Amino acid sequence: MKPPGDQLLRLIGTMLATKYIPILESDHGKSELGLTALVLGVIAEEFERAAHTRIVENIEMRKIFKQAIPVVSDDGLKNRLAEASEKIEVDFHTSALDQLNSDLHKVLIELHEHVENLEGAAAKDLEEAIWLELEKHVKRREFMTWAVAAAMLTSATQSDTETAGE
């Protein structure tokens, strides 16, 4: 049986946080080991979701490109949109997915700049679709590990404050 990489990273991070940090005497050492455990959690999250996130984003951008072709007034951009809407994932290594994602984002930025200068409902709908996808992009790339760590830090800080007040 081969354990998945994300689970191994989480296990190592959890061991650092629960087994080794408590036995350290130095606050500096505890902080460094805690940060290492946190980074391992972030890496585990990205390891698990990397391909899925990029593929979903690429699909969504290709949909926007197809929707944009009849709206765009620049023939060169129309050609780039048509070409980009046909680019599909053939290599599923994260580096290749990142490259395709980056290439599609460049076209999306160019499209966004173009539609901002167009009049009409179709252009405004397209601009809204682009903004919505950009918002979703940010959400997809958030790390739950950071939110959990922030909550733990807030809780620890409140406990320290309450203890100091006694």
N, C-alpha and C positions, 0 to 999 in steps of 0.2 A: 504494500500500500504506500502510495506517495502522497504525503500531505501537501495541499496547495500552498504556494508561496505566501499568499496573503495571510493564511492562518499561521504559518511559521513565524512571520514577522510580528504578528499580534502576540503570539505566545512568548517570543523573546522580549518584546516590549513590556508585557504584563509581568514576566518574571523579574525584569529589572525594577519595575515599579513596586512590586509587592514583596519581593524576596531580598533584593539587594539595597535598595534605597533606605529601608528602615534600619539596616545595620551600619550604615555609614555614619560617621560622627561629624564630618565636615559639611556645613551648609552648602559650601561651594560644590563639593562632590555630589551631594544630593541633587542640587540644581542641575548640574551637568548630566547626571545619569537620568534625571527626570526628563530633561529636554531630549536626550537620546531616545528614551522610551516613547516620547511624544512623536518624534520624527519617524520612528519605526511604524507607529500607527498611521501616520499620514502616507508613508510609502506603501503600507499594506492596502490602504484604501485605494490609492491610485493604481496599484498593481491589479486589484480586482476589477476596477471599472474602466481602465484606460481604453481598451479597444471598443467597448460598448459606447462610451461617451463620444468618442471620435466618429464612430460609424453613424450614430444617431444625428450628430451635428451635420455630418456630410449629407445625409439623406435630407435633412430639413433645408439646408442651403440649396441643394439641387432642386427641391420643390419650388423654392423662391425664384431660382433662376428661370425655371420653366414658366412660371407665372409672369415673370418680368419681360420675357422676350417680346410679346405683342405691345407692351407699354413703352419700352425703351425707344428713343428716337435716334440714337447713335448706332450706325451699322456696325462699326468695329466692336462696340460693346455688345451688341446683339450676337455677333459671332463668338465672342469670348464667353457669353452666357450659355450659348448653345453647346459650345465645346465643354465648358465646366459642368453643365448639367448631365453630360454623358460620361464624365470621369467616375469610374467606380473603383472600389477597393479590390485590388488583385494581390496585394501583399499585406498580410495582417500583422506584421511586426509593428510595434508601437512607433518606431521611428518612421516607417513608411506611412502609417496612418496619420502621424503628426504632419508629415510633409504635405500629404493630400489635403488635410484639414487647413493647413496654412495657405496653400494655394487657393483653395475655395474661399477662405476668408478674405484674401486679397481681392478677389472678384466681387465678393459681397460688399466690401468697402467701396470699391469703384461704383458698383451699382447704387449703393446708398447715396453717395455723393451726386450721382446723376439724377436720381428720382427726387431728391430734395429741390432740384431746380425745375421740375416739371409741374405743370398744372393738371388738374382734373382728379376725379374720384379714384380712378385706377392707380394713379401715381401715389395718392395719399394712402390707399389701401396697401400698396406695396411697401411704402415707407413704414406703415404700422406693422406689417408682417416682419420686416427687417428688425425693427426695434424689439418686437416680441421675441424673435429668435435670439437677439443679443442678450435680452434679459434671461431667457432660458439657459443660454450658454453660461452665464455667470452662476446661475443656480446649480447647473450640472457640475461645475468645477469647484463648488464649495466642499470643504472637508468637514465631516461630522466630528472627526477627531479633535479639531480645534475647538468646536463648540463644547464638546465634553470636557476638554482640558480647561476651557475658560470657566465653565460651571464649577469644576472641582476647585479651581483657584479662588473663585468668588466664595465658595463655601468655606475653604480653608482660611481665607482672610477674615470672614465673618466670625469663624470660631476663635481665631487669634484675638480679634477685637473684643469678643465677649469674655474670653479668658482673662485678658489684660484688665478689663473693667471690674473684675471680681475682687 
